[in-house]
Every structure is written in structure tokens, then in C-alpha cells.
């Protein structure tokens, strides 16, 4: 019962964050804003993995996701700097 409630709450978080990504308008630093919204989805996925008993997968996901998000944002920022010069 607790597992089902945890999965339901995490799924609602994923849906709300996905909706927020969909309606977000282009503005300054939009990449960072979208990555911040994706952080909600990351937390929800982590909780779902834990609820399903996939502890090793959950902690691997928890460790790798921030590094990947930072790498994408940094690459986007460097690409914009390159265009300005």
C-alpha cells in the first residue's frame, strides 16, 4: 500500500513537471530553468526506483543525473559564448 502511494505521488510530480516544461516560454537562461524543472522528475524517478526495490539502480541514478544535467547546461552555455564572439 505504501509503495503504491509513493509511486502515485512520484508520478504526479513527473506529470506536473512535464507540464511545466511544455508551457515554459523561451527566455534568458532557459536551459538552466528547464534543467531545474527536470530535477523534480529526477527526484520522482529516484523515489519510484526505491519503491520498486531497485536500490542500486536508484542510487546510481541519483549520483549520475546531476553530473549529466550540469554537463548539458555547461555545454549549452559554452555554445552560446562561442556564438557571441
Phi and psi restraints in degrees (range 20) as a CNS / XPLOR table:
assign (resid 1 and name C) (resid 2 and name N)
       (resid 2 and name CA) (resid 2 and name C) 1.0 -64.6 20.0 2
assign (resid 2 and name N) (resid 2 and name CA)
       (resid 2 and name C) (resid 3 and name N) 1.0 -40.1 20.0 2
assign (resid 2 and name C) (resid 3 and name N)
       (resid 3 and name CA) (resid 3 and name C) 1.0 -61.3 20.0 2
assign (resid 3 and name N) (resid 3 and name CA)
       (resid 3 and name C) (resid 4 and name N) 1.0 -42.6 20.0 2
assign (resid 3 and name C) (resid 4 and name N)
       (resid 4 and name CA) (resid 4 and name C) 1.0 -65.5 20.0 2
assign (resid 4 and name N) (resid 4 and name CA)
       (resid 4 and name C) (resid 5 and name N) 1.0 -39.2 20.0 2
assign (resid 4 and name C) (resid 5 and name N)
       (resid 5 and name CA) (resid 5 and name C) 1.0 -66.5 20.0 2
assign (resid 5 and name N) (resid 5 and name CA)
       (resid 5 and name C) (resid 6 and name N) 1.0 -41.1 20.0 2
assign (resid 5 and name C) (resid 6 and name N)
       (resid 6 and name CA) (resid 6 and name C) 1.0 -62.7 20.0 2
assign (resid 6 and name N) (resid 6 and name CA)
       (resid 6 and name C) (resid 7 and name N) 1.0 -42.7 20.0 2
assign (resid 6 and name C) (resid 7 and name N)
       (resid 7 and name CA) (resid 7 and name C) 1.0 -65.7 20.0 2
assign (resid 7 and name N) (resid 7 and name CA)
       (resid 7 and name C) (resid 8 and name N) 1.0 -39.3 20.0 2
assign (resid 7 and name C) (resid 8 and name N)
       (resid 8 and name CA) (resid 8 and name C) 1.0 -63.9 20.0 2
assign (resid 8 and name N) (resid 8 and name CA)
       (resid 8 and name C) (resid 9 and name N) 1.0 -45.4 20.0 2
assign (resid 8 and name C) (resid 9 and name N)
       (resid 9 and name CA) (resid 9 and name C) 1.0 -63.8 20.0 2
assign (resid 9 and name N) (resid 9 and name CA)
       (resid 9 and name C) (resid 10 and name N) 1.0 -43.7 20.0 2
assign (resid 9 and name C) (resid 10 and name N)
       (resid 10 and name CA) (resid 10 and name C) 1.0 -64.6 20.0 2
assign (resid 10 and name N) (resid 10 and name CA)
       (resid 10 and name C) (resid 11 and name N) 1.0 -38.7 20.0 2
assign (resid 10 and name C) (resid 11 and name N)
       (resid 11 and name CA) (resid 11 and name C) 1.0 -65.7 20.0 2
assign (resid 11 and name N) (resid 11 and name CA)
       (resid 11 and name C) (resid 12 and name N) 1.0 -39.0 20.0 2
assign (resid 11 and name C) (resid 12 and name N)
       (resid 12 and name CA) (resid 12 and name C) 1.0 -63.7 20.0 2
assign (resid 12 and name N) (resid 12 and name CA)
       (resid 12 and name C) (resid 13 and name N) 1.0 -40.0 20.0 2
assign (resid 12 and name C) (resid 13 and name N)
       (resid 13 and name CA) (resid 13 and name C) 1.0 -61.0 20.0 2
assign (resid 13 and name N) (resid 13 and name CA)
       (resid 13 and name C) (resid 14 and name N) 1.0 -40.8 20.0 2
assign (resid 13 and name C) (resid 14 and name N)
       (resid 14 and name CA) (resid 14 and name C) 1.0 -64.1 20.0 2
assign (resid 14 and name N) (resid 14 and name CA)
       (resid 14 and name C) (resid 15 and name N) 1.0 -43.8 20.0 2
assign (resid 14 and name C) (resid 15 and name N)
       (resid 15 and name CA) (resid 15 and name C) 1.0 -64.7 20.0 2
assign (resid 15 and name N) (resid 15 and name CA)
       (resid 15 and name C) (resid 16 and name N) 1.0 -43.4 20.0 2
assign (resid 15 and name C) (resid 16 and name N)
       (resid 16 and name CA) (resid 16 and name C) 1.0 -64.6 20.0 2
assign (resid 16 and name N) (resid 16 and name CA)
       (resid 16 and name C) (resid 17 and name N) 1.0 -42.7 20.0 2
assign (resid 16 and name C) (resid 17 and name N)
       (resid 17 and name CA) (resid 17 and name C) 1.0 -67.1 20.0 2
assign (resid 17 and name N) (resid 17 and name CA)
       (resid 17 and name C) (resid 18 and name N) 1.0 -37.9 20.0 2
assign (resid 17 and name C) (resid 18 and name N)
       (resid 18 and name CA) (resid 18 and name C) 1.0 -64.8 20.0 2
assign (resid 18 and name N) (resid 18 and name CA)
       (resid 18 and name C) (resid 19 and name N) 1.0 -40.3 20.0 2
assign (resid 18 and name C) (resid 19 and name N)
       (resid 19 and name CA) (resid 19 and name C) 1.0 -62.5 20.0 2
assign (resid 19 and name N) (resid 19 and name CA)
       (resid 19 and name C) (resid 20 and name N) 1.0 -41.9 20.0 2
assign (resid 19 and name C) (resid 20 and name N)
       (resid 20 and name CA) (resid 20 and name C) 1.0 -62.9 20.0 2
assign (resid 20 and name N) (resid 20 and name CA)
       (resid 20 and name C) (resid 21 and name N) 1.0 -38.8 20.0 2
assign (resid 20 and name C) (resid 21 and name N)
       (resid 21 and name CA) (resid 21 and name C) 1.0 -64.1 20.0 2
assign (resid 21 and name N) (resid 21 and name CA)
       (resid 21 and name C) (resid 22 and name N) 1.0 -37.4 20.0 2
assign (resid 21 and name C) (resid 22 and name N)
       (resid 22 and name CA) (resid 22 and name C) 1.0 -68.4 20.0 2
assign (resid 22 and name N) (resid 22 and name CA)
       (resid 22 and name C) (resid 23 and name N) 1.0 -39.2 20.0 2
assign (resid 22 and name C) (resid 23 and name N)
       (resid 23 and name CA) (resid 23 and name C) 1.0 -90.0 20.0 2
assign (resid 23 and name N) (resid 23 and name CA)
       (resid 23 and name C) (resid 24 and name N) 1.0 -7.9 20.0 2
assign (resid 23 and name C) (resid 24 and name N)
       (resid 24 and name CA) (resid 24 and name C) 1.0 -64.1 20.0 2
assign (resid 24 and name N) (resid 24 and name CA)
       (resid 24 and name C) (resid 25 and name N) 1.0 128.0 20.0 2
assign (resid 24 and name C) (resid 25 and name N)
       (resid 25 and name CA) (resid 25 and name C) 1.0 -88.6 20.0 2
assign (resid 25 and name N) (resid 25 and name CA)
       (resid 25 and name C) (resid 26 and name N) 1.0 156.4 20.0 2
assign (resid 25 and name C) (resid 26 and name N)
       (resid 26 and name CA) (resid 26 and name C) 1.0 -68.7 20.0 2
assign (resid 26 and name N) (resid 26 and name CA)
       (resid 26 and name C) (resid 27 and name N) 1.0 132.3 20.0 2
assign (resid 26 and name C) (resid 27 and name N)
       (resid 27 and name CA) (resid 27 and name C) 1.0 -155.8 20.0 2
assign (resid 27 and name N) (resid 27 and name CA)
       (resid 27 and name C) (resid 28 and name N) 1.0 -177.7 20.0 2
assign (resid 27 and name C) (resid 28 and name N)
       (resid 28 and name CA) (resid 28 and name C) 1.0 -63.4 20.0 2
assign (resid 28 and name N) (resid 28 and name CA)
       (resid 28 and name C) (resid 29 and name N) 1.0 138.1 20.0 2
assign (resid 28 and name C) (resid 29 and name N)
       (resid 29 and name CA) (resid 29 and name C) 1.0 58.0 20.0 2
assign (resid 29 and name N) (resid 29 and name CA)
       (resid 29 and name C) (resid 30 and name N) 1.0 37.8 20.0 2
assign (resid 29 and name C) (resid 30 and name N)
       (resid 30 and name CA) (resid 30 and name C) 1.0 -64.5 20.0 2
assign (resid 30 and name N) (resid 30 and name CA)
       (resid 30 and name C) (resid 31 and name N) 1.0 -31.3 20.0 2
assign (resid 30 and name C) (resid 31 and name N)
       (resid 31 and name CA) (resid 31 and name C) 1.0 -62.8 20.0 2
assign (resid 31 and name N) (resid 31 and name CA)
       (resid 31 and name C) (resid 32 and name N) 1.0 -43.8 20.0 2
assign (resid 31 and name C) (resid 32 and name N)
       (resid 32 and name CA) (resid 32 and name C) 1.0 -66.5 20.0 2
assign (resid 32 and name N) (resid 32 and name CA)
       (resid 32 and name C) (resid 33 and name N) 1.0 -37.9 20.0 2
assign (resid 32 and name C) (resid 33 and name N)
       (resid 33 and name CA) (resid 33 and name C) 1.0 -64.4 20.0 2
assign (resid 33 and name N) (resid 33 and name CA)
       (resid 33 and name C) (resid 34 and name N) 1.0 -42.3 20.0 2
assign (resid 33 and name C) (resid 34 and name N)
       (resid 34 and name CA) (resid 34 and name C) 1.0 -68.0 20.0 2
assign (resid 34 and name N) (resid 34 and name CA)
       (resid 34 and name C) (resid 35 and name N) 1.0 -36.9 20.0 2
assign (resid 34 and name C) (resid 35 and name N)
       (resid 35 and name CA) (resid 35 and name C) 1.0 -67.6 20.0 2
assign (resid 35 and name N) (resid 35 and name CA)
       (resid 35 and name C) (resid 36 and name N) 1.0 -34.5 20.0 2
assign (resid 35 and name C) (resid 36 and name N)
       (resid 36 and name CA) (resid 36 and name C) 1.0 -63.8 20.0 2
assign (resid 36 and name N) (resid 36 and name CA)
       (resid 36 and name C) (resid 37 and name N) 1.0 -43.3 20.0 2
assign (resid 36 and name C) (resid 37 and name N)
       (resid 37 and name CA) (resid 37 and name C) 1.0 -64.2 20.0 2
assign (resid 37 and name N) (resid 37 and name CA)
       (resid 37 and name C) (resid 38 and name N) 1.0 -38.1 20.0 2
assign (resid 37 and name C) (resid 38 and name N)
       (resid 38 and name CA) (resid 38 and name C) 1.0 -65.4 20.0 2
assign (resid 38 and name N) (resid 38 and name CA)
       (resid 38 and name C) (resid 39 and name N) 1.0 -21.4 20.0 2
assign (resid 38 and name C) (resid 39 and name N)
       (resid 39 and name CA) (resid 39 and name C) 1.0 -61.0 20.0 2
assign (resid 39 and name N) (resid 39 and name CA)
       (resid 39 and name C) (resid 40 and name N) 1.0 -34.1 20.0 2
assign (resid 39 and name C) (resid 40 and name N)
       (resid 40 and name CA) (resid 40 and name C) 1.0 -63.7 20.0 2
assign (resid 40 and name N) (resid 40 and name CA)
       (resid 40 and name C) (resid 41 and name N) 1.0 -43.3 20.0 2
assign (resid 40 and name C) (resid 41 and name N)
       (resid 41 and name CA) (resid 41 and name C) 1.0 -64.7 20.0 2
assign (resid 41 and name N) (resid 41 and name CA)
       (resid 41 and name C) (resid 42 and name N) 1.0 -39.4 20.0 2
assign (resid 41 and name C) (resid 42 and name N)
       (resid 42 and name CA) (resid 42 and name C) 1.0 -60.7 20.0 2
assign (resid 42 and name N) (resid 42 and name CA)
       (resid 42 and name C) (resid 43 and name N) 1.0 -44.6 20.0 2
assign (resid 42 and name C) (resid 43 and name N)
       (resid 43 and name CA) (resid 43 and name C) 1.0 -63.5 20.0 2
assign (resid 43 and name N) (resid 43 and name CA)
       (resid 43 and name C) (resid 44 and name N) 1.0 -40.3 20.0 2
assign (resid 43 and name C) (resid 44 and name N)
       (resid 44 and name CA) (resid 44 and name C) 1.0 -64.8 20.0 2
assign (resid 44 and name N) (resid 44 and name CA)
       (resid 44 and name C) (resid 45 and name N) 1.0 -42.1 20.0 2
assign (resid 44 and name C) (resid 45 and name N)
       (resid 45 and name CA) (resid 45 and name C) 1.0 -64.6 20.0 2
assign (resid 45 and name N) (resid 45 and name CA)
       (resid 45 and name C) (resid 46 and name N) 1.0 -38.6 20.0 2
assign (resid 45 and name C) (resid 46 and name N)
       (resid 46 and name CA) (resid 46 and name C) 1.0 -59.8 20.0 2
assign (resid 46 and name N) (resid 46 and name CA)
       (resid 46 and name C) (resid 47 and name N) 1.0 -45.2 20.0 2
assign (resid 46 and name C) (resid 47 and name N)
       (resid 47 and name CA) (resid 47 and name C) 1.0 -64.3 20.0 2
assign (resid 47 and name N) (resid 47 and name CA)
       (resid 47 and name C) (resid 48 and name N) 1.0 -38.4 20.0 2
assign (resid 47 and name C) (resid 48 and name N)
       (resid 48 and name CA) (resid 48 and name C) 1.0 -64.5 20.0 2
assign (resid 48 and name N) (resid 48 and name CA)
       (resid 48 and name C) (resid 49 and name N) 1.0 -43.7 20.0 2
assign (resid 48 and name C) (resid 49 and name N)
       (resid 49 and name CA) (resid 49 and name C) 1.0 -60.2 20.0 2
assign (resid 49 and name N) (resid 49 and name CA)
       (resid 49 and name C) (resid 50 and name N) 1.0 -41.8 20.0 2
assign (resid 49 and name C) (resid 50 and name N)
       (resid 50 and name CA) (resid 50 and name C) 1.0 -64.5 20.0 2
assign (resid 50 and name N) (resid 50 and name CA)
       (resid 50 and name C) (resid 51 and name N) 1.0 -41.3 20.0 2
assign (resid 50 and name C) (resid 51 and name N)
       (resid 51 and name CA) (resid 51 and name C) 1.0 -65.2 20.0 2
assign (resid 51 and name N) (resid 51 and name CA)
       (resid 51 and name C) (resid 52 and name N) 1.0 -32.1 20.0 2
assign (resid 51 and name C) (resid 52 and name N)
       (resid 52 and name CA) (resid 52 and name C) 1.0 -83.8 20.0 2
assign (resid 52 and name N) (resid 52 and name CA)
       (resid 52 and name C) (resid 53 and name N) 1.0 -1.5 20.0 2
assign (resid 52 and name C) (resid 53 and name N)
       (resid 53 and name CA) (resid 53 and name C) 1.0 85.3 20.0 2
assign (resid 53 and name N) (resid 53 and name CA)
       (resid 53 and name C) (resid 54 and name N) 1.0 12.9 20.0 2
assign (resid 53 and name C) (resid 54 and name N)
       (resid 54 and name CA) (resid 54 and name C) 1.0 -95.4 20.0 2
assign (resid 54 and name N) (resid 54 and name CA)
       (resid 54 and name C) (resid 55 and name N) 1.0 68.6 20.0 2
assign (resid 54 and name C) (resid 55 and name N)
       (resid 55 and name CA) (resid 55 and name C) 1.0 -64.0 20.0 2
assign (resid 55 and name N) (resid 55 and name CA)
       (resid 55 and name C) (resid 56 and name N) 1.0 -46.1 20.0 2
assign (resid 55 and name C) (resid 56 and name N)
       (resid 56 and name CA) (resid 56 and name C) 1.0 -63.4 20.0 2
assign (resid 56 and name N) (resid 56 and name CA)
       (resid 56 and name C) (resid 57 and name N) 1.0 -43.1 20.0 2
assign (resid 56 and name C) (resid 57 and name N)
       (resid 57 and name CA) (resid 57 and name C) 1.0 -64.3 20.0 2
assign (resid 57 and name N) (resid 57 and name CA)
       (resid 57 and name C) (resid 58 and name N) 1.0 -38.9 20.0 2
assign (resid 57 and name C) (resid 58 and name N)
       (resid 58 and name CA) (resid 58 and name C) 1.0 -63.4 20.0 2
assign (resid 58 and name N) (resid 58 and name CA)
       (resid 58 and name C) (resid 59 and name N) 1.0 -45.7 20.0 2
assign (resid 58 and name C) (resid 59 and name N)
       (resid 59 and name CA) (resid 59 and name C) 1.0 -73.2 20.0 2
assign (resid 59 and name N) (resid 59 and name CA)
       (resid 59 and name C) (resid 60 and name N) 1.0 -31.3 20.0 2
assign (resid 59 and name C) (resid 60 and name N)
       (resid 60 and name CA) (resid 60 and name C) 1.0 -64.2 20.0 2
assign (resid 60 and name N) (resid 60 and name CA)
       (resid 60 and name C) (resid 61 and name N) 1.0 -44.5 20.0 2
assign (resid 60 and name C) (resid 61 and name N)
       (resid 61 and name CA) (resid 61 and name C) 1.0 -61.6 20.0 2
assign (resid 61 and name N) (resid 61 and name CA)
       (resid 61 and name C) (resid 62 and name N) 1.0 -43.1 20.0 2
assign (resid 61 and name C) (resid 62 and name N)
       (resid 62 and name CA) (resid 62 and name C) 1.0 -63.4 20.0 2
assign (resid 62 and name N) (resid 62 and name CA)
       (resid 62 and name C) (resid 63 and name N) 1.0 -36.1 20.0 2
assign (resid 62 and name C) (resid 63 and name N)
       (resid 63 and name CA) (resid 63 and name C) 1.0 -78.9 20.0 2
assign (resid 63 and name N) (resid 63 and name CA)
       (resid 63 and name C) (resid 64 and name N) 1.0 -42.1 20.0 2
assign (resid 63 and name C) (resid 64 and name N)
       (resid 64 and name CA) (resid 64 and name C) 1.0 -79.9 20.0 2
assign (resid 64 and name N) (resid 64 and name CA)
       (resid 64 and name C) (resid 65 and name N) 1.0 -31.9 20.0 2
assign (resid 64 and name C) (resid 65 and name N)
       (resid 65 and name CA) (resid 65 and name C) 1.0 -61.1 20.0 2
assign (resid 65 and name N) (resid 65 and name CA)
       (resid 65 and name C) (resid 66 and name N) 1.0 -45.7 20.0 2
assign (resid 65 and name C) (resid 66 and name N)
       (resid 66 and name CA) (resid 66 and name C) 1.0 -62.2 20.0 2
assign (resid 66 and name N) (resid 66 and name CA)
       (resid 66 and name C) (resid 67 and name N) 1.0 -36.1 20.0 2
assign (resid 66 and name C) (resid 67 and name N)
       (resid 67 and name CA) (resid 67 and name C) 1.0 -65.5 20.0 2
assign (resid 67 and name N) (resid 67 and name CA)
       (resid 67 and name C) (resid 68 and name N) 1.0 -42.0 20.0 2
assign (resid 67 and name C) (resid 68 and name N)
       (resid 68 and name CA) (resid 68 and name C) 1.0 -67.1 20.0 2
assign (resid 68 and name N) (resid 68 and name CA)
       (resid 68 and name C) (resid 69 and name N) 1.0 -41.7 20.0 2
assign (resid 68 and name C) (resid 69 and name N)
       (resid 69 and name CA) (resid 69 and name C) 1.0 -63.3 20.0 2
assign (resid 69 and name N) (resid 69 and name CA)
       (resid 69 and name C) (resid 70 and name N) 1.0 -42.4 20.0 2
assign (resid 69 and name C) (resid 70 and name N)
       (resid 70 and name CA) (resid 70 and name C) 1.0 -64.9 20.0 2
assign (resid 70 and name N) (resid 70 and name CA)
       (resid 70 and name C) (resid 71 and name N) 1.0 -40.1 20.0 2
assign (resid 70 and name C) (resid 71 and name N)
       (resid 71 and name CA) (resid 71 and name C) 1.0 -63.6 20.0 2
assign (resid 71 and name N) (resid 71 and name CA)
       (resid 71 and name C) (resid 72 and name N) 1.0 -40.0 20.0 2
assign (resid 71 and name C) (resid 72 and name N)
       (resid 72 and name CA) (resid 72 and name C) 1.0 -66.5 20.0 2
assign (resid 72 and name N) (resid 72 and name CA)
       (resid 72 and name C) (resid 73 and name N) 1.0 -45.5 20.0 2
assign (resid 72 and name C) (resid 73 and name N)
       (resid 73 and name CA) (resid 73 and name C) 1.0 -64.7 20.0 2
assign (resid 73 and name N) (resid 73 and name CA)
       (resid 73 and name C) (resid 74 and name N) 1.0 -41.0 20.0 2
assign (resid 73 and name C) (resid 74 and name N)
       (resid 74 and name CA) (resid 74 and name C) 1.0 -65.1 20.0 2
assign (resid 74 and name N) (resid 74 and name CA)
       (resid 74 and name C) (resid 75 and name N) 1.0 -42.5 20.0 2
assign (resid 74 and name C) (resid 75 and name N)
       (resid 75 and name CA) (resid 75 and name C) 1.0 -63.9 20.0 2
assign (resid 75 and name N) (resid 75 and name CA)
       (resid 75 and name C) (resid 76 and name N) 1.0 -39.5 20.0 2
assign (resid 75 and name C) (resid 76 and name N)
       (resid 76 and name CA) (resid 76 and name C) 1.0 -64.7 20.0 2
assign (resid 76 and name N) (resid 76 and name CA)
       (resid 76 and name C) (resid 77 and name N) 1.0 -41.8 20.0 2
assign (resid 76 and name C) (resid 77 and name N)
       (resid 77 and name CA) (resid 77 and name C) 1.0 -64.6 20.0 2
assign (resid 77 and name N) (resid 77 and name CA)
       (resid 77 and name C) (resid 78 and name N) 1.0 -43.6 20.0 2
assign (resid 77 and name C) (resid 78 and name N)
       (resid 78 and name CA) (resid 78 and name C) 1.0 -64.1 20.0 2
assign (resid 78 and name N) (resid 78 and name CA)
       (resid 78 and name C) (resid 79 and name N) 1.0 -37.1 20.0 2
assign (resid 78 and name C) (resid 79 and name N)
       (resid 79 and name CA) (resid 79 and name C) 1.0 -65.0 20.0 2
assign (resid 79 and name N) (resid 79 and name CA)
       (resid 79 and name C) (resid 80 and name N) 1.0 -39.4 20.0 2
assign (resid 79 and name C) (resid 80 and name N)
       (resid 80 and name CA) (resid 80 and name C) 1.0 -67.6 20.0 2
assign (resid 80 and name N) (resid 80 and name CA)
       (resid 80 and name C) (resid 81 and name N) 1.0 -39.4 20.0 2
assign (resid 80 and name C) (resid 81 and name N)
       (resid 81 and name CA) (resid 81 and name C) 1.0 -63.9 20.0 2
assign (resid 81 and name N) (resid 81 and name CA)
       (resid 81 and name C) (resid 82 and name N) 1.0 -37.1 20.0 2
assign (resid 81 and name C) (resid 82 and name N)
       (resid 82 and name CA) (resid 82 and name C) 1.0 -66.2 20.0 2
assign (resid 82 and name N) (resid 82 and name CA)
       (resid 82 and name C) (resid 83 and name N) 1.0 -37.6 20.0 2
assign (resid 82 and name C) (resid 83 and name N)
       (resid 83 and name CA) (resid 83 and name C) 1.0 -69.0 20.0 2
assign (resid 83 and name N) (resid 83 and name CA)
       (resid 83 and name C) (resid 84 and name N) 1.0 -31.9 20.0 2
assign (resid 83 and name C) (resid 84 and name N)
       (resid 84 and name CA) (resid 84 and name C) 1.0 -72.8 20.0 2
assign (resid 84 and name N) (resid 84 and name CA)
       (resid 84 and name C) (resid 85 and name N) 1.0 -26.6 20.0 2
